[in-house]
Amino acid sequence: QLQLVESGGGLVQPGGSLRLSCTASNFTLDDYALAWFRQGPGNKREGLACVTSKDSRTHYKDSVKGRFTISRDDMKNTMSLQMESLKVEDTGVYYCAAARSWGGRCPDSAHPSEYDLWGQGTQVTVSS
C-alpha cells in the first residue's frame, strides 16, 4: 500500500517555528510533485506550497510566502515544511500530498483533486 505519513505537528506560540516532515512508504517520491495543504477550522483544504520533481522549483501561497519553506530529499524519500513566524491563523490540520499526473510539475491549480496521494494529517495549533 502506498503511504505518506506526516510528523512534527503540535502546539506553538505565535511567532514560533515548527517543522513538519512527511515520509513515503512502498513507493519513491522521485517522479512526484509534492505539496503541503492546510485545513483550518471550518475551512476548505488549501494548498500552501509545492515543489517540483527533478529541479525542486517551489511555489507558495501568498499568505505563507517568506515564512514557510518546502523541501524534498529524494534520497531519504521525505519532504518537509519549515514554518517560521507562525500566526494564529496558521492553525489547522496539515497534509502532505503527491501528484504524478503532471509529469513532476506542480499542478496549475492548487486544488486537492490534482493530487494522487495523501497523508493522514497532523495538527498544528498556534496559540498563546
Solvent accessible surface area in square Angstrom, and as a share of the most:
residue,aa,sasa,rsa
1,Q,174,0.77
2,L,84,0.42
3,Q,82,0.36
4,L,7,0.03
5,V,69,0.39
6,E,8,0.03
7,S,62,0.40
8,G,38,0.37
9,G,31,0.30
10,G,31,0.30
11,L,130,0.65
12,V,21,0.12
13,Q,123,0.54
14,P,60,0.38
15,G,57,0.54
16,G,21,0.20
17,S,53,0.34
18,L,34,0.17
19,R,125,0.46
20,L,0,0.00
21,S,37,0.24
22,C,0,0.00
23,T,60,0.35
24,A,8,0.07
25,S,40,0.26
26,N,107,0.55
27,F,29,0.12
28,T,88,0.51
29,L,0,0.00
30,D,64,0.33
31,D,62,0.32
32,Y,13,0.05
33,A,0,0.00
34,L,0,0.00
35,A,2,0.02
36,W,0,0.00
37,F,1,0.00
38,R,17,0.06
39,Q,63,0.28
40,G,10,0.10
41,P,109,0.69
42,G,92,0.88
43,N,90,0.46
44,K,179,0.76
45,R,72,0.26
46,E,54,0.24
47,G,13,0.13
48,L,2,0.01
49,A,6,0.05
50,C,11,0.07
51,V,1,0.01
52,T,11,0.06
53,S,5,0.03
54,K,167,0.71
55,D,87,0.45
56,S,57,0.37
57,R,163,0.60
58,T,60,0.35
59,H,94,0.42
60,Y,53,0.20
61,K,80,0.34
62,D,117,0.61
63,S,61,0.39
64,V,0,0.00
65,K,115,0.49
66,G,81,0.78
67,R,33,0.12
68,F,4,0.02
69,T,76,0.44
70,I,5,0.02
71,S,45,0.29
72,R,34,0.13
73,D,52,0.27
74,D,52,0.27
75,M,185,0.83
76,K,148,0.63
77,N,27,0.14
78,T,30,0.17
79,M,1,0.00
80,S,12,0.08
81,L,0,0.00
82,Q,44,0.19
83,M,0,0.00
84,E,71,0.32
85,S,59,0.38
86,L,2,0.01
87,K,86,0.37
88,V,89,0.51
89,E,123,0.55
90,D,1,0.01
91,T,27,0.16
92,G,2,0.02
93,V,43,0.25
94,Y,0,0.00
95,Y,28,0.11
96,C,0,0.00
97,A,0,0.00
98,A,0,0.00
99,A,0,0.00
100,R,134,0.49
101,S,87,0.56
102,W,56,0.20
103,G,71,0.68
104,G,3,0.03
105,R,134,0.49
106,C,14,0.09
107,P,12,0.08
108,D,120,0.62
109,S,50,0.32
110,A,67,0.52
111,H,99,0.44
112,P,35,0.22
113,S,89,0.58
114,E,50,0.22
115,Y,16,0.06
116,D,73,0.38
117,L,34,0.17
118,W,70,0.25
119,G,9,0.08
120,Q,115,0.51
121,G,14,0.14
122,T,20,0.12
123,Q,89,0.39
124,V,0,0.00
125,T,44,0.25
126,V,2,0.01
127,S,50,0.32
128,S,126,0.82
